[in-house]
């Protein structure tokens, strides 16, 4: 097991989680400790993250992921769910999906990444932490989103640092079932990006519900964009051949 000393104190994570109304017990904190130590250990051999300071890992990775928890809880309350399915597209080092699973154990999580080494890292952490109801899968979103076993099968879909909102929506919204929710953590000046995303969402069977600012001092400039899946995504989406990135839907007008 990886050495957990760099994460012996999780002061930043605990304080931020309390501010979000997210309670973390001793077992959950221990899992975050092991996750953080394993992440830094693996990162010495492969590129998982440019953030290697333990305090920054707490804030910019773990706490950033937990900013989705209030919106997920609100959706579950409104829909009458307590164990929704969640797909994390382009999961990378497991963020936000793996951190959300630690904080919300009843979530049924799938971590999707195109790189085999990252999937092996994710599955290793899952196994080390003895987590159930979560798995890591290697695959490309633009291919799996056209597969009937994946398309419109998830209650919740999320992706962090994947692409601008119009491209992210084309890759991710097809996975959400009608009535589901896509959660897109973002940062910076979002006015133009959200406007383009709203146009893309309308084409893809979605609607931008709102943009929720994150009000935590350790995460300045963060916001969460919530997109409702209001109808089926038309058959031709996502487009192949790199078009979602090269010719974003929302930028065509």
C-alpha angles and dihedrals in degrees: 000000000000119000110264099194095107087061099040088119118046096180096140094048094045094048093046093046090052090051088054092048091248114140117206119192126206093269092052092048090050089053091052089050092053093042091053094047092047091048092055092044094053091041090068088065102034138019108265102137141359089213110088105153107103093223091052091047088055093050106031098036113023102029091040088057092050091058085081093060099083092051092047091050092048091050092048091050093049094046097040094242128137100171108037125171116249129192119200107201117207089006095178106171090007100275126179097351102057093044090049091052091054091050096040107033094182093063113108102220135192117190111204123194133157095219120083095208091056092048090052090052091049094048090047092055091046090053094044091052093045091230119174127200094037135092141171121231131188114224147107117264095219090057101040092045088067092050114100091221090061106026114104092349102120132081093206131024128186140173131180126205090350103126144310112305099262092052093041090053094052091051097041113027094069088066093059119090119233105277092028130118135237116207116199117184110208142170138208132021103347105173098103094037093051092047090054089044091054090056091048092047091055090056093047099048099266144105130210104239100187147311114249116201115223107232103199123120092220091057108046118182095014125138138170119228113206119202123186120215099228101169143359117297109246114258096249094064136129093037118219133226096058093293096133088064100033096044107022113200097229093052095057094083 
